[in-house]
């Protein structure tokens, strides 16, 4: 929704500012350190920070499909004795590429000792078209919730974050908890809820019914996902659009989007914002003037996103500004 989230508690500002700086630096380092080749599980484990442990390639759908796996990251030393909130990362790649290894960019959350992180792989469009992708993501959430006690995770505090195609899928996780047709039947936990607590959407599409502003490359990716051009499969395009499913009980969402994004137009986030406002759902849009499809290098974006996650997964009071943010610090 437009404006600020007004909260009252301002204690320990200086300390939080220092921690925010440390978190932003750690985020940048995590992205650089994980930029090397994927490697084996042992090689990936060797690249982990000393204060993070991981379990790789956990099967969430009771299959042997390597695309139906997730990686789980946990802090070696927890900040407190309670169960950890979990952030689930869904990678981008136009639904036809990408890797769950991209989730390592959120390792600084785990390093705080306050969060667990899961990064999910899902079937791509060269293997299966819609709705396989959301079926996989929901199966992963159900598996994580069913096994939460095994890993000291709080099953009632699960957030979802994703970029581009992953942003689309996490928006669907946030808006379709009550849509049984999109649950699928994968895995051994179909009696478990796939609802998420909050959503971080980085420039993900939300409306396939109206994508005229997108460029041809984006339209081709969407057509491959849906099994046809949106105008040729309008019913499929509608069901696959998070915008279709917005209701008052949806998860709060923050959108990060550049105004010059040619692949996923900025209007895809503002449409979701408008729909959420009408439904009474909390939605914030962090506008990046002149920003394209990602590649942002301003730590203010990281700071506000962390504030949002802390607010909804750790009940921390926060004032989250929706003032536009430059794509790059000058």
N, C-alpha and C positions, 0 to 999 in steps of 0.2 A: 504494500500500500504506500501511497505517496506520503512523504514527510518523515519524521523521526519516530523511533520507538522511544517513548519517554519513560525513563526509569529514575529512581531517586537515589540509589546508593552510590556514593563516589569514593568510598574508603580505599586506601592503599593505591591511589592513582600512580604515584611515582614508581612503586614496586611493580605494578602491572605494566607500566610503560617499559621498564627495563626487561621484564619477561617477554613483552611483545617484540622488542628488538631482537632478543635472543632467538625467539621462535622464527622470525622472518629470516634471519641469517641461516638458521638451521634448515629452513625450507629450501632456500637456494642451494645450499650444499648437498642436500639429499637428492635434488634433481640432477646435479652434476655427477655425484658419485654413482648414480644408478644409470648413467647414460651409456655405460659400457655394454658389451654383448651380454645377453641373458645368462647363458651358461647353465651348468647343472645346479641342482638344489644345493649341493655342497658349496659350489662357487658363489651362489647367491647368498648363502648363509655367511660365507667368509666376508662378504662386503657389507654386512649389517653393522650398524653402530654397536658398540659394546653393551649399550643399555637396552637393546632390543633383541628379542628372540622370535623365531618364526617357525611355523609349520607350513610347508609348501604343498601345493597340488592336492588339497583335500577334495574328495569327490562329494559334491552336494546333491547329485541327482541319481545316485546309485547306478551309474553307468561307467563304462570304460572310456568314454569320450574325453579326450584331453581338453576340449573346450568347455567342459562342464566341471571345472575345478576352481578352487579359490585358494588364495594364500592368506594366512592369518598371522598378524604381527601383534606381539604382546610385550609390555615393558618388563624388563628384568626385575626392576624394583618399582612397586606401585606407590603412588602418592598417599594412598590410604588403604584401609582394610576392606572397604566395600567393593562390590562388583563394579567392573569398569563399564562405562558407556562405550558403545561400539560405533565406529564410522565405517560404512561400507562404500568402497570406491568402485565405480563402473567406468571402464575406459571408453575413450572415443575411437574414431577411425572409420566413420561413415557406415557403420554396421558391417563393413566388409574387411576390416583390418583392425590392428591394435592388439595390445597385450595387457594382461593383468599386472605385469611388472611396472606399468605406469603408475600404479597406486603407491609406489615407494615415495612419490613426491609428498605424501602425507605422513611419512615416518616421524617428522618432528612432533606431531600430535602424540605419538606413542612415546617418544622420548621424554615428554613431560611427566610420564608415569600416570597420567589421568585418563588415557584412552587406549582401547584396542582398535585395531584396523584390520579390515578384511578387504582384499582386492579380488574381484570376481571376473573370470572369463566367461564368455557366453558364445553360443553358436553364431557364426557369421553368415552373411547372405549367400556365399558360395556353397554353403552346406544346407541352410534352411532359411526360408523367408518368414516374415511375420506370421504368427505371433511367437515364434520360437524364442526370440530374444527376451521378451518380457517373461515368458514362462520360465526361462533359465534364471533370470534375476530374482523372480519370486521364489523359486525353489531354493536358491541360495539363501535368501532371507529366512525362509522356513527352517532350513538346516541349521543356520547359525542360532536362531532362537531356540530350537530343540536341543542344541548342544551347548547352550550358554553356560550352564552350571559347570560343565567340564572344564571351561576355560576361565571361570571367574568373571563372566560377562553379565551385565544387567540386561535381561531380555526385554525390558520395558523402555530401554533407552538406546535405540538403534537409529542412527542417522544415515542418510544416503547422499553421496556426492559423486558428480560425474561431469565430464566435459563433452560438448558437441553431441555425438550420438549417445554417449553415456549420460549427458545432461537430459536428453529426451527420455531415456529409460528411468532415470531417478525421478523425473517429474511424474512419470507414470506410476512408479512405486508410491509416490506421495498422494496421487489422486484416485487410485483404483483399488484401494483396500477392500471396497465393498462391491467390486465387479467380479463376480465368480467366473465368468467366461474367460477372464484373462489370467486366472490362477494356474491353469494347466494341471497336469496330474503327475508331474515328475517327482521322483524321490520317494522317501518313506515317511514323510511328515505332512501329508495333505490335510491333517487335522490341526495344523499349527498356523497361526496368523502371519500374514506377510506384511502387515502394516509397519510403516516407519514413523519415527518421531519428528523428523525434520529433513529438509532437502536443500542441498547446495547444487544449483544448476549453473554451470558455466557454458553460456552460449549454446544451449541445446534447443532444438526445434520443438514447438508445442502445438502447432496447427498445420497439419498436412492438407487440410481442405483448401486453404488459401496460401499458396507459396509463390505467387507470381513474382515477388521481389527477389527471390533466390536466383542464383546464376544456374547455368545449364548443368554444371558439374553437380551441384546440390540436387537438382531435380532428377538427375540420373541415379544418384545414390538412393533417393527416396523411392523412385520407381522400382529399383532392385529390391529394396526392403519390402515394399507392399505387394510385389508381384504384378505391377502395372502402374501406369501414370495415375496420379490421384483422381484426375477427371474421368478416368476409365474404370476405376474401382472406388467410387465415392464412399460406399459403406465401409470398406476397409480403411480408407484414409481417415474417416471420422473416428472409428473405434481406436485407431492407432495414435490419435492426437490427445495428449494430456488435457488440452483445453476443453475437450468434450466432456470430461469426467469431473470437472471441478464442482465440489459440493462443500457445505459448511464444515464437515468433519475431516477435511483434508489436512495433511501435515503443513506446517508453515514452511515457506520456501524463500530462499534468497537467490536472485539471478544476477550474474555478472556478464555484461554484454557490451561489445563495442558498437558504436553507431555506424561504423563503416564496414561492418561484417557483410561480405558479399555472399558467403556460403550459407550462413543462417542469419537472415536479416534481424536487425535490432527489434523490429516490431514483434517478433516472436516472443520476446520477453515482456514487452509492454502489453500485449494481448492477454498474457497469462496474469499479469498484474491487475488488469481491469476486471477479468473474470473473478479473480480471488477477492478483489474489493467488493464486488457485488455479492459474493457468497459469505463475506465476513471472515475470510481466511487471511492470515498474516502473510504478506508478500512484500519483499523489498527488492528493488532493482538498483544495482550498482552500475551506473552508466559510465562507460569509458569513451569520452568524446574522440572521434576519429579513430578509435580502435578497430582492428580487424578481427579475424577469427582466432583469438587467443594471442599468445606471444606477449602478454602484458608483463611489465617489469617495474611495477610500483608496489612497494611493500604495504602501502595503505590498503590495497585490495586484500592481502593476506590477513592484515590486522582485523578488518571489519568482518571477514569471513569467520575468523576464529572467534570473534565476539558473538556472532550468530550461533555457532556451534556450542560455545560455552553456555549461552543463554538457555538453549533448548535441551542440551544433554547434561548440563551440570547446574541448572537453575541459578545461573549467575546474572545479576542485574547488569544491564548494559544500555547505553545510548548508542545506537547504530545509525550513523548519518547516511543519508542517501544523496549527499552532495556529489556531483560528478567527480570522477577520479582520472587524472591524466594517465595514459597508457604507460608512459615512461617518466621516471623522475628526472627532472632537468637540473 
